[in-house]
Amino acid sequence: VTSPDAYLRLDDSIIDIISASDDPNLKPAQALIERIRSRKLYKCLCSERLSRKKDKRIWKMNNDEVEDQICSELLEIRDDFLHEKPRDDLEAIPKKFDENANPWDDRCPRSISKEDIEDIVSFDEKDFVVEMRKIHHGMKEENPVNFMRFLAKGELFHLEKCRACDLPIASAVDEEAYECHIPRAFYEKSIRVFNRSGSEEIGRSILQCFREWFRRERQSDESYSTLSQL
């Protein structure tokens, strides 16, 4: 921010100002605004929820590390499929999806079939966007209620008559008092992939490569966990 005063007066009217501007430097911004207004939004190809137990390596990475790694490895998998390079794990890919798999379980890596590999077309890193999404209650893995203090309901009626030195002391509430209302996890991470190209064919290819990457990544995590237990 070069002008804090101008920033304080900034509101949604800046969008109309940019759209009406003749400044050639604002052409990219104007194109982006036009995409939003015409609803030409990037299509979300998939959203894979990460498991703290099954995806330990990815879970520990920050946003930039995850996005950079997935982008580079997706292009490597693309080259493997396009050039039909021999791979040790090719036989592990089933001929079709598991019909008995739970379709609502987005934590289950879905392998791609050999028929799908034949339909892979070329794409580059400008054709997709990788996003690490994090959802929590404000304290990441921690229960935010543990950092709050409460007064008993009966004490609230006497606050107006109390002197400052006589005010009751608020206390923490034990989790056992509301354990039926506590979620199983306070922190959720997921990886989302968006199709920036606008081509459905390229979008399908990106999705297949991402599924293969996720399958390999989870297999490597499981192998590491098995070896560490030996």
URFENLIN-V286325 format. One line per field, one symbol per residue. burial: b if it has 9 or more other ideal C-beta (glycine too) atoms within 8 Angstrom, else e. Layout:
BEGIN
burial = ???
END
This chain:
BEGIN
burial = eeeeeeeeeeeeeeeeebbeeeeeebeeebeebbbeeeeeeeebbbbbbbeeebbbbbbeeeeeebbebbbebbbebbbbbeeeeeeeeeeebeeeeeeebeeeeeeebebbbeebbebbeebeeebbebbbbeebeebeeebbeeeeeeeeeebeeebeebeeeeebeeeebebeebeeeeeeebbebbbbbbbbbeeeebbbbbbbbbbbbbbbbbbbbbebbeeeee
END
